[in-house]
């Protein structure tokens, strides 16, 4: 899921949220509680791979055999 950056138009607080593509835009600021937060466009999106074994379980060849 992508991470979106927000900035509150009332207090100026900046925060990030991980949301699915089809989730509605967050409007409530966690700092002041007002519904003035707007999504901030970023120059580049970052990917975050969390958890162990991503490479080992998905891309590694079979053990004891050839990688063909």
N, C-alpha and C positions, 0 to 999 in steps of 0.2 A: 504494500500500500504506500502511496506517496505521502510525503510530509509537506504540509503547507505552512507558510509563514503568514501571520496576521499582525496588524497594528491597530490599536484603538484610536479612533478619531477624537475621543473625549480626553483621555489621560495620556495618550502616546505610548502606552505599554505595548511591547512587542512580545509575541509568543508563537510557538509552533504546535501544530497538531498533526497526528497521523490519521488520515481519513481515507476511505475508499473513494474511487472516482465518482461514484454516483451519490455520495453523501451530500446533504445540503451544507452550504457554507455556514461556518460558525459566526455568529454575530455578537454573542455575549462575551464581554471582556472578563477574564478571571480576576483582574486586579480591582477594577472599580464596579463591575457588575452591570454596566450600561450596555445596551445593544448598539454599540457604535463601531465594533471591530470589523475590519475589511481585510480581505485577502491581499497580500502584497506579492506582486510578480517578482520572481527571481530570475537572474540571468542564466543560471544553470541549475538543474535538479540533481540532487545527490542521491545515491543509492546506499541503503544501509542493509548489509547482510548480517543477521544476528543468528546465533545458534552455532552449535558445533557440528562438524561433519559435512558441511555443504559440499566441499570439493571431494572429500573421501567417499561419500555415498553416491554422488551424482556423476562424476566424471572419471573416476578411477577405473582402470581395466580390471578384468577378473584376476583374482590371485591364482598363481600357479599356471596360468595359461598365457598365451600371447595377447598382445593388445590390438590385434587385427580385427 
